[in-house]
């Protein structure tokens, strides 16, 4: 729009903001949990990095427990008894 010889520039930042912020989610946590997380972070580490690391460790621990349970409860056939 031009008024009095000056043009008004309209910037549509809402769309860019929506695209960027749609990837950001908020997780409410109790204050003691927040403090524990803060203490676990390494210098320069983001909370996303910390949580990703914790998720991977949890997945590995779950896999190890599942493998242990299968080994203890499963019935196995020796390779020598397997035919082609």
PyMOL Python script that loads the backbone (N, CA, C, O; Angstrom):
from pymol import cmd

cmd.read_pdbstr("""\
ATOM      1  N   UNK A   1       0.841  -1.159   0.000  1.00  0.00           N
ATOM      2  CA  UNK A   1       0.000   0.000   0.000  1.00  0.00           C
ATOM      3  C   UNK A   1       0.895   1.233   0.000  1.00  0.00           C
ATOM      4  O   UNK A   1       1.900   1.274   0.709  1.00  0.00           O
ATOM      5  N   UNK A   2       0.538   2.218  -0.780  1.00  0.00           N
ATOM      6  CA  UNK A   2       1.325   3.450  -0.842  1.00  0.00           C
ATOM      7  C   UNK A   2       0.464   4.599  -0.339  1.00  0.00           C
ATOM      8  O   UNK A   2      -0.631   4.845  -0.844  1.00  0.00           O
ATOM      9  N   UNK A   3       0.981   5.297   0.665  1.00  0.00           N
ATOM     10  CA  UNK A   3       0.306   6.477   1.198  1.00  0.00           C
ATOM     11  C   UNK A   3       1.311   7.599   1.323  1.00  0.00           C
ATOM     12  O   UNK A   3       2.424   7.388   1.804  1.00  0.00           O
ATOM     13  N   UNK A   4       0.942   8.753   0.907  1.00  0.00           N
ATOM     14  CA  UNK A   4       1.804   9.929   1.015  1.00  0.00           C
ATOM     15  C   UNK A   4       3.186   9.681   0.420  1.00  0.00           C
ATOM     16  O   UNK A   4       4.186  10.171   0.944  1.00  0.00           O
ATOM     17  N   UNK A   5       3.245   8.929  -0.664  1.00  0.00           N
ATOM     18  CA  UNK A   5       4.512   8.679  -1.330  1.00  0.00           C
ATOM     19  C   UNK A   5       5.382   7.641  -0.662  1.00  0.00           C
ATOM     20  O   UNK A   5       6.493   7.389  -1.129  1.00  0.00           O
ATOM     21  N   UNK A   6       4.910   7.017   0.436  1.00  0.00           N
ATOM     22  CA  UNK A   6       5.686   6.000   1.125  1.00  0.00           C
ATOM     23  C   UNK A   6       4.978   4.663   0.977  1.00  0.00           C
ATOM     24  O   UNK A   6       3.749   4.598   1.002  1.00  0.00           O
ATOM     25  N   UNK A   7       5.735   3.625   0.828  1.00  0.00           N
ATOM     26  CA  UNK A   7       5.131   2.299   0.721  1.00  0.00           C
ATOM     27  C   UNK A   7       5.256   1.578   2.051  1.00  0.00           C
ATOM     28  O   UNK A   7       6.281   1.645   2.729  1.00  0.00           O
ATOM     29  N   UNK A   8       4.203   0.901   2.393  1.00  0.00           N
ATOM     30  CA  UNK A   8       4.223   0.064   3.599  1.00  0.00           C
ATOM     31  C   UNK A   8       4.605  -1.344   3.166  1.00  0.00           C
ATOM     32  O   UNK A   8       4.018  -1.893   2.234  1.00  0.00           O
ATOM     33  N   UNK A   9       5.561  -1.909   3.824  1.00  0.00           N
ATOM     34  CA  UNK A   9       5.963  -3.276   3.522  1.00  0.00           C
ATOM     35  C   UNK A   9       5.291  -4.205   4.528  1.00  0.00           C
ATOM     36  O   UNK A   9       5.361  -3.993   5.739  1.00  0.00           O
ATOM     37  N   UNK A  10       4.663  -5.201   4.017  1.00  0.00           N
ATOM     38  CA  UNK A  10       3.999  -6.171   4.875  1.00  0.00           C
ATOM     39  C   UNK A  10       4.817  -7.451   4.845  1.00  0.00           C
ATOM     40  O   UNK A  10       5.050  -8.020   3.779  1.00  0.00           O
ATOM     41  N   UNK A  11       5.243  -7.893   5.988  1.00  0.00           N
ATOM     42  CA  UNK A  11       6.012  -9.117   6.109  1.00  0.00           C
ATOM     43  C   UNK A  11       5.131 -10.183   6.734  1.00  0.00           C
ATOM     44  O   UNK A  11       4.542  -9.972   7.794  1.00  0.00           O
ATOM     45  N   UNK A  12       5.048 -11.293   6.091  1.00  0.00           N
ATOM     46  CA  UNK A  12       4.252 -12.408   6.592  1.00  0.00           C
ATOM     47  C   UNK A  12       5.180 -13.408   7.279  1.00  0.00           C
ATOM     48  O   UNK A  12       5.642 -14.375   6.673  1.00  0.00           O
ATOM     49  N   UNK A  13       5.435 -13.153   8.540  1.00  0.00           N
ATOM     50  CA  UNK A  13       6.326 -14.031   9.289  1.00  0.00           C
ATOM     51  C   UNK A  13       5.565 -15.141   9.989  1.00  0.00           C
ATOM     52  O   UNK A  13       6.170 -16.096  10.477  1.00  0.00           O
ATOM     53  N   UNK A  14       4.273 -15.031  10.042  1.00  0.00           N
ATOM     54  CA  UNK A  14       3.463 -16.042  10.719  1.00  0.00           C
ATOM     55  C   UNK A  14       3.649 -17.424  10.130  1.00  0.00           C
ATOM     56  O   UNK A  14       3.715 -18.412  10.861  1.00  0.00           O
ATOM     57  N   UNK A  15       3.734 -17.498   8.812  1.00  0.00           N
ATOM     58  CA  UNK A  15       3.887 -18.804   8.166  1.00  0.00           C
ATOM     59  C   UNK A  15       5.242 -19.430   8.496  1.00  0.00           C
ATOM     60  O   UNK A  15       5.320 -20.624   8.788  1.00  0.00           O
ATOM     61  N   UNK A  16       6.295 -18.640   8.452  1.00  0.00           N
ATOM     62  CA  UNK A  16       7.621 -19.164   8.792  1.00  0.00           C
ATOM     63  C   UNK A  16       7.665 -19.580  10.253  1.00  0.00           C
ATOM     64  O   UNK A  16       8.238 -20.615  10.592  1.00  0.00           O
ATOM     65  N   UNK A  17       7.060 -18.774  11.117  1.00  0.00           N
ATOM     66  CA  UNK A  17       7.032 -19.090  12.546  1.00  0.00           C
ATOM     67  C   UNK A  17       6.297 -20.404  12.774  1.00  0.00           C
ATOM     68  O   UNK A  17       6.761 -21.249  13.539  1.00  0.00           O
ATOM     69  N   UNK A  18       5.169 -20.580  12.126  1.00  0.00           N
ATOM     70  CA  UNK A  18       4.387 -21.806  12.279  1.00  0.00           C
ATOM     71  C   UNK A  18       5.178 -23.015  11.805  1.00  0.00           C
ATOM     72  O   UNK A  18       5.150 -24.060  12.455  1.00  0.00           O
ATOM     73  N   UNK A  19       5.882 -22.894  10.682  1.00  0.00           N
ATOM     74  CA  UNK A  19       6.660 -24.012  10.157  1.00  0.00           C
ATOM     75  C   UNK A  19       7.786 -24.388  11.117  1.00  0.00           C
ATOM     76  O   UNK A  19       8.039 -25.571  11.342  1.00  0.00           O
ATOM     77  N   UNK A  20       8.460 -23.395  11.680  1.00  0.00           N
ATOM     78  CA  UNK A  20       9.580 -23.666  12.585  1.00  0.00           C
ATOM     79  C   UNK A  20       9.069 -24.190  13.911  1.00  0.00           C
ATOM     80  O   UNK A  20       9.604 -25.172  14.424  1.00  0.00           O
ATOM     81  N   UNK A  21       8.071 -23.576  14.472  1.00  0.00           N
ATOM     82  CA  UNK A  21       7.596 -23.929  15.799  1.00  0.00           C
ATOM     83  C   UNK A  21       6.783 -25.214  15.828  1.00  0.00           C
ATOM     84  O   UNK A  21       6.588 -25.787  16.900  1.00  0.00           O
ATOM     85  N   UNK A  22       6.306 -25.681  14.684  1.00  0.00           N
ATOM     86  CA  UNK A  22       5.535 -26.915  14.693  1.00  0.00           C
ATOM     87  C   UNK A  22       6.387 -28.106  15.122  1.00  0.00           C
ATOM     88  O   UNK A  22       5.852 -29.117  15.577  1.00  0.00           O
ATOM     89  N   UNK A  23       7.703 -27.996  14.982  1.00  0.00           N
ATOM     90  CA  UNK A  23       8.591 -29.078  15.374  1.00  0.00           C
ATOM     91  C   UNK A  23       8.930 -29.014  16.861  1.00  0.00           C
ATOM     92  O   UNK A  23       9.477 -29.972  17.408  1.00  0.00           O
ATOM     93  N   UNK A  24       8.619 -27.917  17.514  1.00  0.00           N
ATOM     94  CA  UNK A  24       8.935 -27.741  18.925  1.00  0.00           C
ATOM     95  C   UNK A  24       7.706 -28.106  19.754  1.00  0.00           C
ATOM     96  O   UNK A  24       6.611 -27.594  19.522  1.00  0.00           O
ATOM     97  N   UNK A  25       7.902 -28.987  20.709  1.00  0.00           N
ATOM     98  CA  UNK A  25       6.821 -29.402  21.596  1.00  0.00           C
ATOM     99  C   UNK A  25       7.234 -29.094  23.022  1.00  0.00           C
ATOM    100  O   UNK A  25       8.422 -29.094  23.346  1.00  0.00           O
ATOM    101  N   UNK A  26       6.273 -28.836  23.854  1.00  0.00           N
ATOM    102  CA  UNK A  26       6.538 -28.561  25.262  1.00  0.00           C
ATOM    103  C   UNK A  26       6.087 -29.753  26.091  1.00  0.00           C
ATOM    104  O   UNK A  26       5.011 -30.308  25.869  1.00  0.00           O
ATOM    105  N   UNK A  27       6.913 -30.135  27.035  1.00  0.00           N
ATOM    106  CA  UNK A  27       6.608 -31.250  27.928  1.00  0.00           C
ATOM    107  C   UNK A  27       6.628 -30.710  29.352  1.00  0.00           C
ATOM    108  O   UNK A  27       7.687 -30.339  29.857  1.00  0.00           O
ATOM    109  N   UNK A  28       5.481 -30.662  29.997  1.00  0.00           N
ATOM    110  CA  UNK A  28       5.495 -30.182  31.380  1.00  0.00           C
ATOM    111  C   UNK A  28       6.164 -31.204  32.296  1.00  0.00           C
ATOM    112  O   UNK A  28       5.875 -32.399  32.226  1.00  0.00           O
ATOM    113  N   UNK A  29       7.055 -30.723  33.149  1.00  0.00           N
ATOM    114  CA  UNK A  29       7.724 -31.584  34.127  1.00  0.00           C
ATOM    115  C   UNK A  29       7.716 -30.882  35.477  1.00  0.00           C
ATOM    116  O   UNK A  29       7.673 -29.654  35.555  1.00  0.00           O
ATOM    117  N   UNK A  30       7.757 -31.671  36.526  1.00  0.00           N
ATOM    118  CA  UNK A  30       7.813 -31.123  37.876  1.00  0.00           C
ATOM    119  C   UNK A  30       9.185 -30.490  38.110  1.00  0.00           C
ATOM    120  O   UNK A  30      10.171 -30.880  37.484  1.00  0.00           O
ATOM    121  N   UNK A  31       9.239 -29.539  38.990  1.00  0.00           N
ATOM    122  CA  UNK A  31      10.486 -28.820  39.281  1.00  0.00           C
ATOM    123  C   UNK A  31      11.643 -29.752  39.662  1.00  0.00           C
ATOM    124  O   UNK A  31      12.755 -29.543  39.177  1.00  0.00           O
ATOM    125  N   UNK A  32      11.436 -30.771  40.510  1.00  0.00           N
ATOM    126  CA  UNK A  32      12.558 -31.665  40.840  1.00  0.00           C
ATOM    127  C   UNK A  32      13.099 -32.407  39.617  1.00  0.00           C
ATOM    128  O   UNK A  32      14.306 -32.623  39.505  1.00  0.00           O
ATOM    129  N   UNK A  33      12.224 -32.790  38.716  1.00  0.00           N
ATOM    130  CA  UNK A  33      12.658 -33.484  37.500  1.00  0.00           C
ATOM    131  C   UNK A  33      13.460 -32.524  36.625  1.00  0.00           C
ATOM    132  O   UNK A  33      14.492 -32.898  36.069  1.00  0.00           O
ATOM    133  N   UNK A  34      12.983 -31.294  36.508  1.00  0.00           N
ATOM    134  CA  UNK A  34      13.693 -30.279  35.721  1.00  0.00           C
ATOM    135  C   UNK A  34      15.106 -30.071  36.277  1.00  0.00           C
ATOM    136  O   UNK A  34      16.068 -29.982  35.514  1.00  0.00           O
ATOM    137  N   UNK A  35      15.226 -29.994  37.590  1.00  0.00           N
ATOM    138  CA  UNK A  35      16.540 -29.805  38.204  1.00  0.00           C
ATOM    139  C   UNK A  35      17.450 -31.000  37.948  1.00  0.00           C
ATOM    140  O   UNK A  35      18.637 -30.831  37.667  1.00  0.00           O
ATOM    141  N   UNK A  36      16.891 -32.218  38.047  1.00  0.00           N
ATOM    142  CA  UNK A  36      17.686 -33.420  37.774  1.00  0.00           C
ATOM    143  C   UNK A  36      18.170 -33.430  36.327  1.00  0.00           C
ATOM    144  O   UNK A  36      19.326 -33.761  36.062  1.00  0.00           O
ATOM    145  N   UNK A  37      17.297 -33.071  35.395  1.00  0.00           N
ATOM    146  CA  UNK A  37      17.693 -33.012  33.983  1.00  0.00           C
ATOM    147  C   UNK A  37      18.800 -31.982  33.778  1.00  0.00           C
ATOM    148  O   UNK A  37      19.782 -32.241  33.082  1.00  0.00           O
ATOM    149  N   UNK A  38      18.630 -30.825  34.386  1.00  0.00           N
ATOM    150  CA  UNK A  38      19.639 -29.765  34.245  1.00  0.00           C
ATOM    151  C   UNK A  38      20.997 -30.223  34.756  1.00  0.00           C
ATOM    152  O   UNK A  38      22.028 -29.883  34.175  1.00  0.00           O
ATOM    153  N   UNK A  39      21.004 -30.993  35.841  1.00  0.00           N
ATOM    154  CA  UNK A  39      22.260 -31.491  36.398  1.00  0.00           C
ATOM    155  C   UNK A  39      22.893 -32.564  35.511  1.00  0.00           C
ATOM    156  O   UNK A  39      24.111 -32.743  35.531  1.00  0.00           O
ATOM    157  N   UNK A  40      22.082 -33.270  34.742  1.00  0.00           N
ATOM    158  CA  UNK A  40      22.584 -34.340  33.880  1.00  0.00           C
ATOM    159  C   UNK A  40      23.181 -33.808  32.574  1.00  0.00           C
ATOM    160  O   UNK A  40      23.993 -34.483  31.941  1.00  0.00           O
ATOM    161  N   UNK A  41      22.783 -32.613  32.178  1.00  0.00           N
ATOM    162  CA  UNK A  41      23.268 -32.054  30.914  1.00  0.00           C
ATOM    163  C   UNK A  41      24.757 -31.775  30.965  1.00  0.00           C
ATOM    164  O   UNK A  41      25.294 -31.341  31.984  1.00  0.00           O
ATOM    165  N   UNK A  42      25.402 -32.030  29.858  1.00  0.00           N
ATOM    166  CA  UNK A  42      26.811 -31.667  29.712  1.00  0.00           C
ATOM    167  C   UNK A  42      26.894 -30.225  29.239  1.00  0.00           C
ATOM    168  O   UNK A  42      25.909 -29.679  28.742  1.00  0.00           O
ATOM    169  N   UNK A  43      28.031 -29.618  29.385  1.00  0.00           N
ATOM    170  CA  UNK A  43      28.218 -28.238  28.934  1.00  0.00           C
ATOM    171  C   UNK A  43      27.908 -28.145  27.435  1.00  0.00           C
ATOM    172  O   UNK A  43      28.466 -28.893  26.633  1.00  0.00           O
ATOM    173  N   UNK A  44      27.037 -27.245  27.076  1.00  0.00           N
ATOM    174  CA  UNK A  44      26.680 -27.039  25.677  1.00  0.00           C
ATOM    175  C   UNK A  44      25.652 -28.015  25.126  1.00  0.00           C
ATOM    176  O   UNK A  44      25.222 -27.878  23.981  1.00  0.00           O
ATOM    177  N   UNK A  45      25.261 -28.981  25.909  1.00  0.00           N
ATOM    178  CA  UNK A  45      24.300 -29.979  25.453  1.00  0.00           C
ATOM    179  C   UNK A  45      22.879 -29.431  25.557  1.00  0.00           C
ATOM    180  O   UNK A  45      22.505 -28.832  26.565  1.00  0.00           O
ATOM    181  N   UNK A  46      22.099 -29.643  24.511  1.00  0.00           N
ATOM    182  CA  UNK A  46      20.707 -29.204  24.545  1.00  0.00           C
ATOM    183  C   UNK A  46      19.866 -30.252  25.255  1.00  0.00           C
ATOM    184  O   UNK A  46      20.275 -31.404  25.403  1.00  0.00           O
ATOM    185  N   UNK A  47      18.688 -29.837  25.689  1.00  0.00           N
ATOM    186  CA  UNK A  47      17.778 -30.801  26.306  1.00  0.00           C
ATOM    187  C   UNK A  47      17.350 -31.847  25.282  1.00  0.00           C
ATOM    188  O   UNK A  47      17.134 -33.005  25.638  1.00  0.00           O
ATOM    189  N   UNK A  48      17.226 -31.458  24.026  1.00  0.00           N
ATOM    190  CA  UNK A  48      16.893 -32.417  22.971  1.00  0.00           C
ATOM    191  C   UNK A  48      17.972 -33.482  22.874  1.00  0.00           C
ATOM    192  O   UNK A  48      17.667 -34.671  22.781  1.00  0.00           O
ATOM    193  N   UNK A  49      19.234 -33.061  22.897  1.00  0.00           N
ATOM    194  CA  UNK A  49      20.341 -34.025  22.833  1.00  0.00           C
ATOM    195  C   UNK A  49      20.343 -34.938  24.054  1.00  0.00           C
ATOM    196  O   UNK A  49      20.535 -36.147  23.932  1.00  0.00           O
ATOM    197  N   UNK A  50      20.129 -34.358  25.221  1.00  0.00           N
ATOM    198  CA  UNK A  50      20.105 -35.145  26.454  1.00  0.00           C
ATOM    199  C   UNK A  50      18.985 -36.171  26.419  1.00  0.00           C
ATOM    200  O   UNK A  50      19.208 -37.345  26.715  1.00  0.00           O
ATOM    201  N   UNK A  51      17.788 -35.740  26.062  1.00  0.00           N
ATOM    202  CA  UNK A  51      16.653 -36.663  26.021  1.00  0.00           C
ATOM    203  C   UNK A  51      16.847 -37.734  24.948  1.00  0.00           C
ATOM    204  O   UNK A  51      16.491 -38.892  25.166  1.00  0.00           O
ATOM    205  N   UNK A  52      17.399 -37.368  23.805  1.00  0.00           N
ATOM    206  CA  UNK A  52      17.679 -38.360  22.755  1.00  0.00           C
ATOM    207  C   UNK A  52      18.655 -39.419  23.247  1.00  0.00           C
ATOM    208  O   UNK A  52      18.476 -40.610  22.989  1.00  0.00           O
ATOM    209  N   UNK A  53      19.692 -38.976  23.959  1.00  0.00           N
ATOM    210  CA  UNK A  53      20.676 -39.901  24.528  1.00  0.00           C
ATOM    211  C   UNK A  53      20.019 -40.829  25.546  1.00  0.00           C
ATOM    212  O   UNK A  53      20.293 -42.029  25.570  1.00  0.00           O
ATOM    213  N   UNK A  54      19.155 -40.269  26.383  1.00  0.00           N
ATOM    214  CA  UNK A  54      18.465 -41.077  27.394  1.00  0.00           C
ATOM    215  C   UNK A  54      17.527 -42.091  26.737  1.00  0.00           C
ATOM    216  O   UNK A  54      17.415 -43.223  27.207  1.00  0.00           O
ATOM    217  N   UNK A  55      16.864 -41.700  25.668  1.00  0.00           N
ATOM    218  CA  UNK A  55      15.969 -42.611  24.950  1.00  0.00           C
ATOM    219  C   UNK A  55      16.763 -43.773  24.362  1.00  0.00           C
ATOM    220  O   UNK A  55      16.343 -44.926  24.467  1.00  0.00           O
ATOM    221  N   UNK A  56      17.900 -43.482  23.746  1.00  0.00           N
ATOM    222  CA  UNK A  56      18.734 -44.547  23.166  1.00  0.00           C
ATOM    223  C   UNK A  56      19.212 -45.514  24.239  1.00  0.00           C
ATOM    224  O   UNK A  56      19.189 -46.728  24.039  1.00  0.00           O
ATOM    225  N   UNK A  57      19.646 -44.980  25.378  1.00  0.00           N
ATOM    226  CA  UNK A  57      20.095 -45.835  26.481  1.00  0.00           C
ATOM    227  C   UNK A  57      18.943 -46.718  26.971  1.00  0.00           C
ATOM    228  O   UNK A  57      19.148 -47.892  27.277  1.00  0.00           O
ATOM    229  N   UNK A  58      17.763 -46.167  27.042  1.00  0.00           N
ATOM    230  CA  UNK A  58      16.586 -46.929  27.494  1.00  0.00           C
ATOM    231  C   UNK A  58      16.248 -48.036  26.505  1.00  0.00           C
ATOM    232  O   UNK A  58      15.911 -49.149  26.909  1.00  0.00           O
ATOM    233  N   UNK A  59      16.336 -47.738  25.206  1.00  0.00           N
ATOM    234  CA  UNK A  59      16.068 -48.748  24.176  1.00  0.00           C
ATOM    235  C   UNK A  59      17.077 -49.893  24.258  1.00  0.00           C
ATOM    236  O   UNK A  59      16.709 -51.063  24.156  1.00  0.00           O
ATOM    237  N   UNK A  60      18.351 -49.546  24.444  1.00  0.00           N
ATOM    238  CA  UNK A  60      19.381 -50.575  24.543  1.00  0.00           C
ATOM    239  C   UNK A  60      19.170 -51.442  25.781  1.00  0.00           C
ATOM    240  O   UNK A  60      19.327 -52.662  25.720  1.00  0.00           O
ATOM    241  N   UNK A  61      18.818 -50.824  26.896  1.00  0.00           N
ATOM    242  CA  UNK A  61      18.571 -51.576  28.130  1.00  0.00           C
ATOM    243  C   UNK A  61      17.372 -52.502  27.953  1.00  0.00           C
ATOM    244  O   UNK A  61      17.397 -53.640  28.423  1.00  0.00           O
ATOM    245  N   UNK A  62      16.333 -52.034  27.287  1.00  0.00           N
ATOM    246  CA  UNK A  62      15.148 -52.863  27.037  1.00  0.00           C
ATOM    247  C   UNK A  62      15.504 -54.055  26.152  1.00  0.00           C
ATOM    248  O   UNK A  62      15.054 -55.172  26.405  1.00  0.00           O
ATOM    249  N   UNK A  63      16.311 -53.823  25.115  1.00  0.00           N
ATOM    250  CA  UNK A  63      16.739 -54.907  24.237  1.00  0.00           C
ATOM    251  C   UNK A  63      17.553 -55.937  25.011  1.00  0.00           C
ATOM    252  O   UNK A  63      17.356 -57.140  24.841  1.00  0.00           O
ATOM    253  N   UNK A  64      18.470 -55.472  25.863  1.00  0.00           N
ATOM    254  CA  UNK A  64      19.287 -56.389  26.659  1.00  0.00           C
ATOM    255  C   UNK A  64      18.412 -57.228  27.592  1.00  0.00           C
ATOM    256  O   UNK A  64      18.630 -58.431  27.732  1.00  0.00           O
ATOM    257  N   UNK A  65      17.414 -56.591  28.234  1.00  0.00           N
ATOM    258  CA  UNK A  65      16.499 -57.334  29.109  1.00  0.00           C
ATOM    259  C   UNK A  65      15.689 -58.360  28.325  1.00  0.00           C
ATOM    260  O   UNK A  65      15.503 -59.488  28.781  1.00  0.00           O
ATOM    261  N   UNK A  66      15.211 -57.971  27.150  1.00  0.00           N
ATOM    262  CA  UNK A  66      14.434 -58.896  26.317  1.00  0.00           C
ATOM    263  C   UNK A  66      15.284 -60.083  25.881  1.00  0.00           C
ATOM    264  O   UNK A  66      14.824 -61.224  25.901  1.00  0.00           O
ATOM    265  N   UNK A  67      16.531 -59.808  25.486  1.00  0.00           N
ATOM    266  CA  UNK A  67      17.426 -60.887  25.066  1.00  0.00           C
ATOM    267  C   UNK A  67      17.717 -61.826  26.232  1.00  0.00           C
ATOM    268  O   UNK A  67      17.750 -63.043  26.051  1.00  0.00           O
ATOM    269  N   UNK A  68      17.929 -61.278  27.422  1.00  0.00           N
ATOM    270  CA  UNK A  68      18.189 -62.086  28.609  1.00  0.00           C
ATOM    271  C   UNK A  68      16.985 -62.975  28.924  1.00  0.00           C
ATOM    272  O   UNK A  68      17.140 -64.158  29.226  1.00  0.00           O
ATOM    273  N   UNK A  69      15.784 -62.395  28.851  1.00  0.00           N
ATOM    274  CA  UNK A  69      14.557 -63.148  29.131  1.00  0.00           C
ATOM    275  C   UNK A  69      14.373 -64.278  28.117  1.00  0.00           C
ATOM    276  O   UNK A  69      14.018 -65.396  28.487  1.00  0.00           O
ATOM    277  N   UNK A  70      14.612 -63.987  26.851  1.00  0.00           N
ATOM    278  CA  UNK A  70      14.477 -65.009  25.808  1.00  0.00           C
ATOM    279  C   UNK A  70      15.482 -66.129  26.031  1.00  0.00           C
ATOM    280  O   UNK A  70      15.155 -67.307  25.887  1.00  0.00           O
ATOM    281  N   UNK A  71      16.715 -65.751  26.386  1.00  0.00           N
ATOM    282  CA  UNK A  71      17.747 -66.756  26.650  1.00  0.00           C
ATOM    283  C   UNK A  71      17.363 -67.643  27.828  1.00  0.00           C
ATOM    284  O   UNK A  71      17.594 -68.852  27.795  1.00  0.00           O
ATOM    285  N   UNK A  72      16.778 -67.050  28.869  1.00  0.00           N
ATOM    286  CA  UNK A  72      16.406 -67.816  30.054  1.00  0.00           C
ATOM    287  C   UNK A  72      15.154 -68.661  29.841  1.00  0.00           C
ATOM    288  O   UNK A  72      15.064 -69.770  30.369  1.00  0.00           O
ATOM    289  N   UNK A  73      14.195 -68.161  29.082  1.00  0.00           N
ATOM    290  CA  UNK A  73      12.906 -68.835  28.931  1.00  0.00           C
ATOM    291  C   UNK A  73      12.781 -69.644  27.645  1.00  0.00           C
ATOM    292  O   UNK A  73      11.918 -70.515  27.545  1.00  0.00           O
ATOM    293  N   UNK A  74      13.625 -69.368  26.671  1.00  0.00           N
ATOM    294  CA  UNK A  74      13.480 -69.983  25.353  1.00  0.00           C
ATOM    295  C   UNK A  74      14.020 -71.394  25.276  1.00  0.00           C
ATOM    296  O   UNK A  74      14.850 -71.816  26.082  1.00  0.00           O
ATOM    297  N   UNK A  75      13.525 -72.111  24.281  1.00  0.00           N
ATOM    298  CA  UNK A  75      14.032 -73.444  23.967  1.00  0.00           C
ATOM    299  C   UNK A  75      14.811 -73.324  22.662  1.00  0.00           C
ATOM    300  O   UNK A  75      14.294 -72.818  21.666  1.00  0.00           O
ATOM    301  N   UNK A  76      16.039 -73.786  22.675  1.00  0.00           N
ATOM    302  CA  UNK A  76      16.903 -73.612  21.518  1.00  0.00           C
ATOM    303  C   UNK A  76      17.345 -74.960  20.973  1.00  0.00           C
ATOM    304  O   UNK A  76      17.446 -75.945  21.705  1.00  0.00           O
ATOM    305  N   UNK A  77      17.607 -74.980  19.669  1.00  0.00           N
ATOM    306  CA  UNK A  77      18.067 -76.171  18.970  1.00  0.00           C
ATOM    307  C   UNK A  77      19.527 -75.937  18.582  1.00  0.00           C
ATOM    308  O   UNK A  77      19.848 -74.892  18.015  1.00  0.00           O
ATOM    309  N   UNK A  78      20.415 -76.886  18.876  1.00  0.00           N
ATOM    310  CA  UNK A  78      21.807 -76.715  18.476  1.00  0.00           C
ATOM    311  C   UNK A  78      21.952 -76.609  16.956  1.00  0.00           C
ATOM    312  O   UNK A  78      21.188 -77.234  16.220  1.00  0.00           O
ATOM    313  N   UNK A  79      22.908 -75.837  16.486  1.00  0.00           N
ATOM    314  CA  UNK A  79      23.115 -75.673  15.051  1.00  0.00           C
ATOM    315  C   UNK A  79      23.342 -77.009  14.367  1.00  0.00           C
ATOM    316  O   UNK A  79      22.941 -77.201  13.219  1.00  0.00           O
ATOM    317  N   UNK A  80      23.985 -77.936  15.072  1.00  0.00           N
ATOM    318  CA  UNK A  80      24.298 -79.250  14.476  1.00  0.00           C
ATOM    319  C   UNK A  80      23.007 -80.004  14.132  1.00  0.00           C
ATOM    320  O   UNK A  80      23.040 -80.906  13.294  1.00  0.00           O
ATOM    321  N   UNK A  81      21.889 -79.666  14.745  1.00  0.00           N
ATOM    322  CA  UNK A  81      20.641 -80.352  14.485  1.00  0.00           C
ATOM    323  C   UNK A  81      19.785 -79.670  13.400  1.00  0.00           C
ATOM    324  O   UNK A  81      18.729 -80.174  13.019  1.00  0.00           O
ATOM    325  N   UNK A  82      20.256 -78.538  12.925  1.00  0.00           N
ATOM    326  CA  UNK A  82      19.509 -77.817  11.891  1.00  0.00           C
ATOM    327  C   UNK A  82      19.906 -78.343  10.525  1.00  0.00           C
ATOM    328  O   UNK A  82      21.093 -78.429  10.211  1.00  0.00           O
ATOM    329  N   UNK A  83      18.916 -78.696   9.705  1.00  0.00           N
ATOM    330  CA  UNK A  83      19.160 -79.208   8.351  1.00  0.00           C
ATOM    331  C   UNK A  83      18.893 -78.096   7.334  1.00  0.00           C
ATOM    332  O   UNK A  83      18.113 -77.176   7.579  1.00  0.00           O
ATOM    333  N   UNK A  84      19.551 -78.210   6.213  1.00  0.00           N
ATOM    334  CA  UNK A  84      19.338 -77.234   5.117  1.00  0.00           C
ATOM    335  C   UNK A  84      18.053 -77.497   4.405  1.00  0.00           C
ATOM    336  O   UNK A  84      17.712 -76.782   3.463  1.00  0.00           O
TER     337      UNK A  84
END
""", "prot")
cmd.dss("prot")
cmd.show_as("cartoon", "prot")
cmd.util.cbc("prot")
cmd.orient("prot")
